[in-house]
Structures are given as C-alpha cells and as structure tokens.
Amino acid sequence: MILRTLAALHARCLLAEHRLSNRHAGGDRRAGDRGQTTAEYALVIVGAAAVALLLLAWATGSGKIATLLDKVVDTVANMVN
C-alpha cells in the first residue's frame, strides 16, 4: 500500500515537473493548471510526512530510539572522561 502510494506521488511529481518545463519553454498556461501543481506538491509533502510518522511509530514501538540515544549519551560521556 505504501509503495503504491509513493509510486503514485512520484508519478504526479514527474507530471508536475513536465508541466513546469513546458511553461518555461513557452507552452500554454491554462488557468486551471496553476493551482494543480501546488496541490501536487502538497500531496507529496503529506505522503512524506505519513512515511515519516510510520517510521517514527515503528522505531518508538521497537525501542530503537531509546537504544540509539543511550549509545550516543554513553559515547559522549566516554569522550568527556
């Protein structure tokens, strides 16, 4: 499901990039397309945030973050001593 969503978001980004390159190359500028690119970028940001939240939820639930922070604090403490 996540892979399918990311693929769809990637396809939308490629389409948006194509539209932007056509506009800069002298392509037509239809009024209805102006806000669509902004909406597509917003969807990509929402998708990235969803993936980050899923990763954070996994890492928090598995205790990986606590272990990582413990190792960082121990390493810094050993460097100071």
PDB file of N, CA, C and O in Angstrom:
ATOM      1  N   MET A   1       0.818  -1.180   0.000  1.00  0.00           N
ATOM      2  CA  MET A   1       0.000   0.000   0.000  1.00  0.00           C
ATOM      3  C   MET A   1       0.867   1.250   0.000  1.00  0.00           C
ATOM      4  O   MET A   1       0.622   2.176  -0.773  1.00  0.00           O
ATOM      5  N   ILE A   2       1.894   1.283   0.875  1.00  0.00           N
ATOM      6  CA  ILE A   2       2.764   2.453   0.933  1.00  0.00           C
ATOM      7  C   ILE A   2       3.530   2.607  -0.369  1.00  0.00           C
ATOM      8  O   ILE A   2       3.681   3.717  -0.879  1.00  0.00           O
ATOM      9  N   LEU A   3       4.014   1.491  -0.908  1.00  0.00           N
ATOM     10  CA  LEU A   3       4.761   1.548  -2.158  1.00  0.00           C
ATOM     11  C   LEU A   3       3.890   2.070  -3.294  1.00  0.00           C
ATOM     12  O   LEU A   3       4.348   2.863  -4.117  1.00  0.00           O
ATOM     13  N   ARG A   4       2.644   1.631  -3.339  1.00  0.00           N
ATOM     14  CA  ARG A   4       1.721   2.081  -4.383  1.00  0.00           C
ATOM     15  C   ARG A   4       1.461   3.580  -4.236  1.00  0.00           C
ATOM     16  O   ARG A   4       1.411   4.301  -5.232  1.00  0.00           O
ATOM     17  N   THR A   5       1.298   4.043  -3.017  1.00  0.00           N
ATOM     18  CA  THR A   5       1.058   5.464  -2.776  1.00  0.00           C
ATOM     19  C   THR A   5       2.274   6.288  -3.170  1.00  0.00           C
ATOM     20  O   THR A   5       2.140   7.334  -3.805  1.00  0.00           O
ATOM     21  N   LEU A   6       3.458   5.822  -2.797  1.00  0.00           N
ATOM     22  CA  LEU A   6       4.677   6.548  -3.168  1.00  0.00           C
ATOM     23  C   LEU A   6       4.875   6.581  -4.682  1.00  0.00           C
ATOM     24  O   LEU A   6       5.317   7.591  -5.229  1.00  0.00           O
ATOM     25  N   ALA A   7       4.548   5.477  -5.359  1.00  0.00           N
ATOM     26  CA  ALA A   7       4.659   5.447  -6.818  1.00  0.00           C
ATOM     27  C   ALA A   7       3.701   6.452  -7.452  1.00  0.00           C
ATOM     28  O   ALA A   7       4.060   7.140  -8.408  1.00  0.00           O
ATOM     29  N   ALA A   8       2.480   6.536  -6.919  1.00  0.00           N
ATOM     30  CA  ALA A   8       1.514   7.496  -7.446  1.00  0.00           C
ATOM     31  C   ALA A   8       1.989   8.927  -7.209  1.00  0.00           C
ATOM     32  O   ALA A   8       1.858   9.778  -8.089  1.00  0.00           O
ATOM     33  N   LEU A   9       2.539   9.194  -6.028  1.00  0.00           N
ATOM     34  CA  LEU A   9       3.052  10.530  -5.740  1.00  0.00           C
ATOM     35  C   LEU A   9       4.234  10.878  -6.634  1.00  0.00           C
ATOM     36  O   LEU A   9       4.363  12.017  -7.084  1.00  0.00           O
ATOM     37  N   HIS A  10       5.092   9.902  -6.890  1.00  0.00           N
ATOM     38  CA  HIS A  10       6.238  10.129  -7.772  1.00  0.00           C
ATOM     39  C   HIS A  10       5.759  10.453  -9.186  1.00  0.00           C
ATOM     40  O   HIS A  10       6.286  11.357  -9.835  1.00  0.00           O
ATOM     41  N   ALA A  11       4.765   9.716  -9.654  1.00  0.00           N
ATOM     42  CA  ALA A  11       4.225   9.972 -10.994  1.00  0.00           C
ATOM     43  C   ALA A  11       3.639  11.382 -11.069  1.00  0.00           C
ATOM     44  O   ALA A  11       3.806  12.071 -12.075  1.00  0.00           O
ATOM     45  N   ARG A  12       2.959  11.807 -10.017  1.00  0.00           N
ATOM     46  CA  ARG A  12       2.392  13.164 -10.003  1.00  0.00           C
ATOM     47  C   ARG A  12       3.502  14.216 -10.029  1.00  0.00           C
ATOM     48  O   ARG A  12       3.369  15.247 -10.689  1.00  0.00           O
ATOM     49  N   CYS A  13       4.585  13.959  -9.318  1.00  0.00           N
ATOM     50  CA  CYS A  13       5.707  14.902  -9.322  1.00  0.00           C
ATOM     51  C   CYS A  13       6.334  15.006 -10.704  1.00  0.00           C
ATOM     52  O   CYS A  13       6.666  16.100 -11.162  1.00  0.00           O
ATOM     53  N   LEU A  14       6.495  13.866 -11.365  1.00  0.00           N
ATOM     54  CA  LEU A  14       7.052  13.883 -12.712  1.00  0.00           C
ATOM     55  C   LEU A  14       6.142  14.641 -13.666  1.00  0.00           C
ATOM     56  O   LEU A  14       6.621  15.387 -14.520  1.00  0.00           O
ATOM     57  N   LEU A  15       4.835  14.457 -13.526  1.00  0.00           N
ATOM     58  CA  LEU A  15       3.881  15.176 -14.360  1.00  0.00           C
ATOM     59  C   LEU A  15       3.960  16.674 -14.088  1.00  0.00           C
ATOM     60  O   LEU A  15       3.922  17.480 -15.017  1.00  0.00           O
ATOM     61  N   ALA A  16       4.069  17.043 -12.813  1.00  0.00           N
ATOM     62  CA  ALA A  16       4.177  18.456 -12.457  1.00  0.00           C
ATOM     63  C   ALA A  16       5.456  19.058 -13.026  1.00  0.00           C
ATOM     64  O   ALA A  16       5.447  20.183 -13.526  1.00  0.00           O
ATOM     65  N   GLU A  17       6.548  18.319 -12.951  1.00  0.00           N
ATOM     66  CA  GLU A  17       7.815  18.806 -13.493  1.00  0.00           C
ATOM     67  C   GLU A  17       7.709  19.003 -15.005  1.00  0.00           C
ATOM     68  O   GLU A  17       8.214  19.986 -15.548  1.00  0.00           O
ATOM     69  N   HIS A  18       7.056  18.071 -15.669  1.00  0.00           N
ATOM     70  CA  HIS A  18       6.867  18.176 -17.117  1.00  0.00           C
ATOM     71  C   HIS A  18       6.043  19.417 -17.457  1.00  0.00           C
ATOM     72  O   HIS A  18       6.364  20.145 -18.396  1.00  0.00           O
ATOM     73  N   ARG A  19       4.990  19.649 -16.695  1.00  0.00           N
ATOM     74  CA  ARG A  19       4.149  20.821 -16.945  1.00  0.00           C
ATOM     75  C   ARG A  19       4.926  22.109 -16.715  1.00  0.00           C
ATOM     76  O   ARG A  19       4.800  23.060 -17.486  1.00  0.00           O
ATOM     77  N   LEU A  20       5.725  22.140 -15.663  1.00  0.00           N
ATOM     78  CA  LEU A  20       6.509  23.340 -15.383  1.00  0.00           C
ATOM     79  C   LEU A  20       7.543  23.598 -16.472  1.00  0.00           C
ATOM     80  O   LEU A  20       7.766  24.745 -16.859  1.00  0.00           O
ATOM     81  N   SER A  21       8.173  22.541 -16.965  1.00  0.00           N
ATOM     82  CA  SER A  21       9.175  22.727 -18.014  1.00  0.00           C
ATOM     83  C   SER A  21       8.519  23.205 -19.300  1.00  0.00           C
ATOM     84  O   SER A  21       9.115  23.986 -20.042  1.00  0.00           O
ATOM     85  N   ASN A  22       7.291  22.747 -19.578  1.00  0.00           N
ATOM     86  CA  ASN A  22       6.568  23.234 -20.760  1.00  0.00           C
ATOM     87  C   ASN A  22       6.219  24.704 -20.621  1.00  0.00           C
ATOM     88  O   ASN A  22       6.263  25.440 -21.606  1.00  0.00           O
ATOM     89  N   ARG A  23       5.875  25.143 -19.431  1.00  0.00           N
ATOM     90  CA  ARG A  23       5.527  26.547 -19.219  1.00  0.00           C
ATOM     91  C   ARG A  23       6.738  27.438 -19.444  1.00  0.00           C
ATOM     92  O   ARG A  23       6.632  28.505 -20.049  1.00  0.00           O
ATOM     93  N   HIS A  24       7.898  26.990 -18.948  1.00  0.00           N
ATOM     94  CA  HIS A  24       9.101  27.800 -19.107  1.00  0.00           C
ATOM     95  C   HIS A  24       9.607  27.769 -20.545  1.00  0.00           C
ATOM     96  O   HIS A  24      10.339  28.667 -20.963  1.00  0.00           O
ATOM     97  N   ALA A  25       9.234  26.765 -21.290  1.00  0.00           N
ATOM     98  CA  ALA A  25       9.668  26.659 -22.684  1.00  0.00           C
ATOM     99  C   ALA A  25       8.679  27.338 -23.626  1.00  0.00           C
ATOM    100  O   ALA A  25       8.805  27.212 -24.844  1.00  0.00           O
ATOM    101  N   GLY A  26       7.701  28.054 -23.082  1.00  0.00           N
ATOM    102  CA  GLY A  26       6.753  28.759 -23.932  1.00  0.00           C
ATOM    103  C   GLY A  26       5.469  27.988 -24.156  1.00  0.00           C
ATOM    104  O   GLY A  26       4.701  28.325 -25.056  1.00  0.00           O
ATOM    105  N   GLY A  27       5.220  26.970 -23.367  1.00  0.00           N
ATOM    106  CA  GLY A  27       3.988  26.194 -23.509  1.00  0.00           C
ATOM    107  C   GLY A  27       2.791  26.997 -23.053  1.00  0.00           C
ATOM    108  O   GLY A  27       2.931  28.105 -22.536  1.00  0.00           O
ATOM    109  N   ASP A  28       1.613  26.432 -23.247  1.00  0.00           N
ATOM    110  CA  ASP A  28       0.401  27.162 -22.870  1.00  0.00           C
ATOM    111  C   ASP A  28       0.244  27.195 -21.355  1.00  0.00           C
ATOM    112  O   ASP A  28       0.686  26.289 -20.649  1.00  0.00           O
ATOM    113  N   ARG A  29      -0.387  28.246 -20.877  1.00  0.00           N
ATOM    114  CA  ARG A  29      -0.607  28.420 -19.440  1.00  0.00           C
ATOM    115  C   ARG A  29      -2.106  28.496 -19.216  1.00  0.00           C
ATOM    116  O   ARG A  29      -2.699  29.574 -19.240  1.00  0.00           O
ATOM    117  N   ARG A  30      -2.701  27.354 -19.000  1.00  0.00           N
ATOM    118  CA  ARG A  30      -4.131  27.331 -18.727  1.00  0.00           C
ATOM    119  C   ARG A  30      -4.369  27.714 -17.275  1.00  0.00           C
ATOM    120  O   ARG A  30      -3.616  27.310 -16.389  1.00  0.00           O
ATOM    121  N   ALA A  31      -5.405  28.486 -17.038  1.00  0.00           N
ATOM    122  CA  ALA A  31      -5.694  28.986 -15.691  1.00  0.00           C
ATOM    123  C   ALA A  31      -5.989  27.848 -14.716  1.00  0.00           C
ATOM    124  O   ALA A  31      -5.666  27.967 -13.534  1.00  0.00           O
ATOM    125  N   GLY A  32      -6.589  26.754 -15.172  1.00  0.00           N
ATOM    126  CA  GLY A  32      -6.952  25.659 -14.294  1.00  0.00           C
ATOM    127  C   GLY A  32      -5.765  24.856 -13.798  1.00  0.00           C
ATOM    128  O   GLY A  32      -5.885  24.146 -12.799  1.00  0.00           O
ATOM    129  N   ASP A  33      -4.622  24.945 -14.465  1.00  0.00           N
ATOM    130  CA  ASP A  33      -3.448  24.155 -14.093  1.00  0.00           C
ATOM    131  C   ASP A  33      -2.567  24.839 -13.067  1.00  0.00           C
ATOM    132  O   ASP A  33      -1.696  24.193 -12.484  1.00  0.00           O
ATOM    133  N   ARG A  34      -2.763  26.114 -12.831  1.00  0.00           N
ATOM    134  CA  ARG A  34      -1.855  26.852 -11.953  1.00  0.00           C
ATOM    135  C   ARG A  34      -1.876  26.319 -10.526  1.00  0.00           C
ATOM    136  O   ARG A  34      -0.815  26.099  -9.943  1.00  0.00           O
ATOM    137  N   GLY A  35      -3.045  26.108  -9.955  1.00  0.00           N
ATOM    138  CA  GLY A  35      -3.141  25.615  -8.588  1.00  0.00           C
ATOM    139  C   GLY A  35      -2.910  24.130  -8.469  1.00  0.00           C
ATOM    140  O   GLY A  35      -2.654  23.621  -7.378  1.00  0.00           O
ATOM    141  N   GLN A  36      -3.000  23.423  -9.594  1.00  0.00           N
ATOM    142  CA  GLN A  36      -2.849  21.970  -9.558  1.00  0.00           C
ATOM    143  C   GLN A  36      -1.435  21.579  -9.169  1.00  0.00           C
ATOM    144  O   GLN A  36      -1.251  20.622  -8.418  1.00  0.00           O
ATOM    145  N   THR A  37      -0.445  22.286  -9.653  1.00  0.00           N
ATOM    146  CA  THR A  37       0.940  21.975  -9.316  1.00  0.00           C
ATOM    147  C   THR A  37       1.181  22.153  -7.823  1.00  0.00           C
ATOM    148  O   THR A  37       1.854  21.333  -7.198  1.00  0.00           O
ATOM    149  N   THR A  38       0.641  23.209  -7.256  1.00  0.00           N
ATOM    150  CA  THR A  38       0.775  23.429  -5.816  1.00  0.00           C
ATOM    151  C   THR A  38       0.123  22.297  -5.037  1.00  0.00           C
ATOM    152  O   THR A  38       0.672  21.834  -4.038  1.00  0.00           O
ATOM    153  N   ALA A  39      -1.034  21.853  -5.485  1.00  0.00           N
ATOM    154  CA  ALA A  39      -1.729  20.748  -4.825  1.00  0.00           C
ATOM    155  C   ALA A  39      -0.914  19.463  -4.923  1.00  0.00           C
ATOM    156  O   ALA A  39      -0.883  18.677  -3.976  1.00  0.00           O
ATOM    157  N   GLU A  40      -0.261  19.245  -6.049  1.00  0.00           N
ATOM    158  CA  GLU A  40       0.547  18.039  -6.214  1.00  0.00           C
ATOM    159  C   GLU A  40       1.740  18.056  -5.262  1.00  0.00           C
ATOM    160  O   GLU A  40       2.070  17.030  -4.667  1.00  0.00           O
ATOM    161  N   TYR A  41       2.377  19.190  -5.116  1.00  0.00           N
ATOM    162  CA  TYR A  41       3.488  19.283  -4.170  1.00  0.00           C
ATOM    163  C   TYR A  41       2.995  19.081  -2.741  1.00  0.00           C
ATOM    164  O   TYR A  41       3.677  18.460  -1.926  1.00  0.00           O
ATOM    165  N   ALA A  42       1.817  19.601  -2.441  1.00  0.00           N
ATOM    166  CA  ALA A  42       1.249  19.407  -1.109  1.00  0.00           C
ATOM    167  C   ALA A  42       0.991  17.926  -0.844  1.00  0.00           C
ATOM    168  O   ALA A  42       1.213  17.449   0.269  1.00  0.00           O
ATOM    169  N   LEU A  43       0.528  17.200  -1.852  1.00  0.00           N
ATOM    170  CA  LEU A  43       0.305  15.763  -1.700  1.00  0.00           C
ATOM    171  C   LEU A  43       1.615  15.028  -1.437  1.00  0.00           C
ATOM    172  O   LEU A  43       1.653  14.095  -0.634  1.00  0.00           O
ATOM    173  N   VAL A  44       2.668  15.434  -2.095  1.00  0.00           N
ATOM    174  CA  VAL A  44       3.973  14.805  -1.880  1.00  0.00           C
ATOM    175  C   VAL A  44       4.440  15.051  -0.441  1.00  0.00           C
ATOM    176  O   VAL A  44       4.969  14.147   0.206  1.00  0.00           O
ATOM    177  N   ILE A  45       4.245  16.262   0.047  1.00  0.00           N
ATOM    178  CA  ILE A  45       4.642  16.568   1.421  1.00  0.00           C
ATOM    179  C   ILE A  45       3.824  15.749   2.411  1.00  0.00           C
ATOM    180  O   ILE A  45       4.366  15.246   3.395  1.00  0.00           O
ATOM    181  N   VAL A  46       2.519  15.612   2.157  1.00  0.00           N
ATOM    182  CA  VAL A  46       1.673  14.799   3.037  1.00  0.00           C
ATOM    183  C   VAL A  46       2.126  13.343   3.014  1.00  0.00           C
ATOM    184  O   VAL A  46       2.167  12.687   4.055  1.00  0.00           O
ATOM    185  N   GLY A  47       2.466  12.839   1.833  1.00  0.00           N
ATOM    186  CA  GLY A  47       2.952  11.454   1.717  1.00  0.00           C
ATOM    187  C   GLY A  47       4.260  11.252   2.466  1.00  0.00           C
ATOM    188  O   GLY A  47       4.437  10.246   3.152  1.00  0.00           O
ATOM    189  N   ALA A  48       5.167  12.197   2.338  1.00  0.00           N
ATOM    190  CA  ALA A  48       6.447  12.091   3.041  1.00  0.00           C
ATOM    191  C   ALA A  48       6.243  12.148   4.554  1.00  0.00           C
ATOM    192  O   ALA A  48       6.906  11.430   5.303  1.00  0.00           O
ATOM    193  N   ALA A  49       5.329  12.998   4.993  1.00  0.00           N
ATOM    194  CA  ALA A  49       5.043  13.080   6.427  1.00  0.00           C
ATOM    195  C   ALA A  49       4.435  11.778   6.934  1.00  0.00           C
ATOM    196  O   ALA A  49       4.734  11.344   8.046  1.00  0.00           O
ATOM    197  N   ALA A  50       3.582  11.153   6.124  1.00  0.00           N
ATOM    198  CA  ALA A  50       2.968   9.881   6.527  1.00  0.00           C
ATOM    199  C   ALA A  50       4.028   8.790   6.670  1.00  0.00           C
ATOM    200  O   ALA A  50       3.998   8.012   7.623  1.00  0.00           O
ATOM    201  N   VAL A  51       4.954   8.738   5.734  1.00  0.00           N
ATOM    202  CA  VAL A  51       6.031   7.751   5.809  1.00  0.00           C
ATOM    203  C   VAL A  51       6.893   8.009   7.047  1.00  0.00           C
ATOM    204  O   VAL A  51       7.285   7.073   7.744  1.00  0.00           O
ATOM    205  N   ALA A  52       7.188   9.290   7.316  1.00  0.00           N
ATOM    206  CA  ALA A  52       7.990   9.628   8.490  1.00  0.00           C
ATOM    207  C   ALA A  52       7.272   9.233   9.779  1.00  0.00           C
ATOM    208  O   ALA A  52       7.904   8.745  10.715  1.00  0.00           O
ATOM    209  N   LEU A  53       5.963   9.440   9.831  1.00  0.00           N
ATOM    210  CA  LEU A  53       5.211   9.052  11.021  1.00  0.00           C
ATOM    211  C   LEU A  53       5.195   7.543  11.209  1.00  0.00           C
ATOM    212  O   LEU A  53       5.312   7.051  12.331  1.00  0.00           O
ATOM    213  N   LEU A  54       5.050   6.809  10.110  1.00  0.00           N
ATOM    214  CA  LEU A  54       5.089   5.349  10.209  1.00  0.00           C
ATOM    215  C   LEU A  54       6.449   4.868  10.713  1.00  0.00           C
ATOM    216  O   LEU A  54       6.526   3.973  11.554  1.00  0.00           O
ATOM    217  N   LEU A  55       7.504   5.461  10.199  1.00  0.00           N
ATOM    218  CA  LEU A  55       8.853   5.102  10.634  1.00  0.00           C
ATOM    219  C   LEU A  55       9.059   5.452  12.102  1.00  0.00           C
ATOM    220  O   LEU A  55       9.647   4.674  12.853  1.00  0.00           O
ATOM    221  N   LEU A  56       8.579   6.614  12.506  1.00  0.00           N
ATOM    222  CA  LEU A  56       8.699   7.022  13.904  1.00  0.00           C
ATOM    223  C   LEU A  56       7.908   6.094  14.824  1.00  0.00           C
ATOM    224  O   LEU A  56       8.381   5.728  15.899  1.00  0.00           O
ATOM    225  N   ALA A  57       6.708   5.717  14.398  1.00  0.00           N
ATOM    226  CA  ALA A  57       5.891   4.811  15.211  1.00  0.00           C
ATOM    227  C   ALA A  57       6.577   3.455  15.358  1.00  0.00           C
ATOM    228  O   ALA A  57       6.573   2.875  16.444  1.00  0.00           O
ATOM    229  N   TRP A  58       7.166   2.945  14.275  1.00  0.00           N
ATOM    230  CA  TRP A  58       7.877   1.674  14.343  1.00  0.00           C
ATOM    231  C   TRP A  58       9.084   1.776  15.268  1.00  0.00           C
ATOM    232  O   TRP A  58       9.303   0.915  16.120  1.00  0.00           O
ATOM    233  N   ALA A  59       9.863   2.841  15.089  1.00  0.00           N
ATOM    234  CA  ALA A  59      11.085   2.989  15.876  1.00  0.00           C
ATOM    235  C   ALA A  59      10.767   3.179  17.353  1.00  0.00           C
ATOM    236  O   ALA A  59      11.483   2.659  18.210  1.00  0.00           O
ATOM    237  N   THR A  60       9.721   3.904  17.657  1.00  0.00           N
ATOM    238  CA  THR A  60       9.346   4.122  19.054  1.00  0.00           C
ATOM    239  C   THR A  60       8.829   2.831  19.680  1.00  0.00           C
ATOM    240  O   THR A  60       9.170   2.505  20.817  1.00  0.00           O
ATOM    241  N   GLY A  61       8.006   2.099  18.934  1.00  0.00           N
ATOM    242  CA  GLY A  61       7.443   0.861  19.454  1.00  0.00           C
ATOM    243  C   GLY A  61       8.466  -0.236  19.646  1.00  0.00           C
ATOM    244  O   GLY A  61       8.314  -1.078  20.531  1.00  0.00           O
ATOM    245  N   SER A  62       9.505  -0.237  18.831  1.00  0.00           N
ATOM    246  CA  SER A  62      10.508  -1.292  18.923  1.00  0.00           C
ATOM    247  C   SER A  62      11.632  -0.956  19.907  1.00  0.00           C
ATOM    248  O   SER A  62      12.466  -1.812  20.200  1.00  0.00           O
ATOM    249  N   GLY A  63      11.665   0.272  20.419  1.00  0.00           N
ATOM    250  CA  GLY A  63      12.703   0.664  21.369  1.00  0.00           C
ATOM    251  C   GLY A  63      14.015   1.055  20.721  1.00  0.00           C
ATOM    252  O   GLY A  63      15.018   1.225  21.415  1.00  0.00           O
ATOM    253  N   LYS A  64      14.031   1.200  19.413  1.00  0.00           N
ATOM    254  CA  LYS A  64      15.269   1.534  18.705  1.00  0.00           C
ATOM    255  C   LYS A  64      15.760   2.936  19.039  1.00  0.00           C
ATOM    256  O   LYS A  64      16.966   3.165  19.129  1.00  0.00           O
ATOM    257  N   ILE A  65      14.842   3.867  19.220  1.00  0.00           N
ATOM    258  CA  ILE A  65      15.250   5.242  19.507  1.00  0.00           C
ATOM    259  C   ILE A  65      15.903   5.324  20.878  1.00  0.00           C
ATOM    260  O   ILE A  65      16.932   5.981  21.040  1.00  0.00           O
ATOM    261  N   ALA A  66      15.313   4.663  21.863  1.00  0.00           N
ATOM    262  CA  ALA A  66      15.895   4.674  23.210  1.00  0.00           C
ATOM    263  C   ALA A  66      17.291   4.068  23.194  1.00  0.00           C
ATOM    264  O   ALA A  66      18.201   4.594  23.835  1.00  0.00           O
ATOM    265  N   THR A  67      17.469   2.976  22.473  1.00  0.00           N
ATOM    266  CA  THR A  67      18.786   2.339  22.373  1.00  0.00           C
ATOM    267  C   THR A  67      19.792   3.266  21.700  1.00  0.00           C
ATOM    268  O   THR A  67      20.936   3.380  22.141  1.00  0.00           O
ATOM    269  N   LEU A  68      19.357   3.927  20.630  1.00  0.00           N
ATOM    270  CA  LEU A  68      20.234   4.854  19.921  1.00  0.00           C
ATOM    271  C   LEU A  68      20.651   6.005  20.834  1.00  0.00           C
ATOM    272  O   LEU A  68      21.832   6.346  20.901  1.00  0.00           O
ATOM    273  N   LEU A  69      19.699   6.599  21.530  1.00  0.00           N
ATOM    274  CA  LEU A  69      20.030   7.705  22.420  1.00  0.00           C
ATOM    275  C   LEU A  69      20.948   7.268  23.558  1.00  0.00           C
ATOM    276  O   LEU A  69      21.847   8.012  23.949  1.00  0.00           O
ATOM    277  N   ASP A  70      20.727   6.069  24.091  1.00  0.00           N
ATOM    278  CA  ASP A  70      21.612   5.548  25.138  1.00  0.00           C
ATOM    279  C   ASP A  70      23.043   5.417  24.631  1.00  0.00           C
ATOM    280  O   ASP A  70      23.992   5.765  25.333  1.00  0.00           O
ATOM    281  N   LYS A  71      23.194   4.912  23.409  1.00  0.00           N
ATOM    282  CA  LYS A  71      24.538   4.752  22.837  1.00  0.00           C
ATOM    283  C   LYS A  71      25.205   6.100  22.607  1.00  0.00           C
ATOM    284  O   LYS A  71      26.401   6.254  22.859  1.00  0.00           O
ATOM    285  N   VAL A  72      24.436   7.080  22.129  1.00  0.00           N
ATOM    286  CA  VAL A  72      25.004   8.408  21.879  1.00  0.00           C
ATOM    287  C   VAL A  72      25.459   9.035  23.188  1.00  0.00           C
ATOM    288  O   VAL A  72      26.564   9.574  23.262  1.00  0.00           O
ATOM    289  N   VAL A  73      24.625   8.974  24.222  1.00  0.00           N
ATOM    290  CA  VAL A  73      24.983   9.561  25.516  1.00  0.00           C
ATOM    291  C   VAL A  73      26.198   8.847  26.116  1.00  0.00           C
ATOM    292  O   VAL A  73      27.087   9.499  26.665  1.00  0.00           O
ATOM    293  N   ASP A  74      26.243   7.527  26.017  1.00  0.00           N
ATOM    294  CA  ASP A  74      27.391   6.774  26.532  1.00  0.00           C
ATOM    295  C   ASP A  74      28.673   7.140  25.798  1.00  0.00           C
ATOM    296  O   ASP A  74      29.725   7.289  26.419  1.00  0.00           O
ATOM    297  N   THR A  75      28.590   7.284  24.485  1.00  0.00           N
ATOM    298  CA  THR A  75      29.772   7.642  23.692  1.00  0.00           C
ATOM    299  C   THR A  75      30.277   9.025  24.062  1.00  0.00           C
ATOM    300  O   THR A  75      31.480   9.226  24.229  1.00  0.00           O
ATOM    301  N   VAL A  76      29.356   9.987  24.191  1.00  0.00           N
ATOM    302  CA  VAL A  76      29.759  11.339  24.575  1.00  0.00           C
ATOM    303  C   VAL A  76      30.343  11.347  25.986  1.00  0.00           C
ATOM    304  O   VAL A  76      31.335  12.030  26.237  1.00  0.00           O
ATOM    305  N   ALA A  77      29.745  10.602  26.904  1.00  0.00           N
ATOM    306  CA  ALA A  77      30.261  10.539  28.274  1.00  0.00           C
ATOM    307  C   ALA A  77      31.657   9.941  28.305  1.00  0.00           C
ATOM    308  O   ALA A  77      32.508  10.406  29.063  1.00  0.00           O
ATOM    309  N   ASN A  78      31.908   8.916  27.492  1.00  0.00           N
ATOM    310  CA  ASN A  78      33.236   8.309  27.437  1.00  0.00           C
ATOM    311  C   ASN A  78      34.266   9.255  26.834  1.00  0.00           C
ATOM    312  O   ASN A  78      35.436   9.206  27.214  1.00  0.00           O
ATOM    313  N   MET A  79      33.864  10.109  25.910  1.00  0.00           N
ATOM    314  CA  MET A  79      34.778  11.076  25.301  1.00  0.00           C
ATOM    315  C   MET A  79      35.166  12.154  26.301  1.00  0.00           C
ATOM    316  O   MET A  79      36.291  12.654  26.274  1.00  0.00           O
ATOM    317  N   VAL A  80      34.239  12.513  27.183  1.00  0.00           N
ATOM    318  CA  VAL A  80      34.499  13.567  28.160  1.00  0.00           C
ATOM    319  C   VAL A  80      35.440  13.054  29.246  1.00  0.00           C
ATOM    320  O   VAL A  80      36.308  13.791  29.712  1.00  0.00           O
ATOM    321  N   ASN A  81      35.274  11.809  29.646  1.00  0.00           N
ATOM    322  CA  ASN A  81      36.117  11.260  30.726  1.00  0.00           C
ATOM    323  C   ASN A  81      37.510  11.071  30.287  1.00  0.00           C
ATOM    324  O   ASN A  81      38.347  10.620  31.069  1.00  0.00           O
TER     325      ASN A  81
END
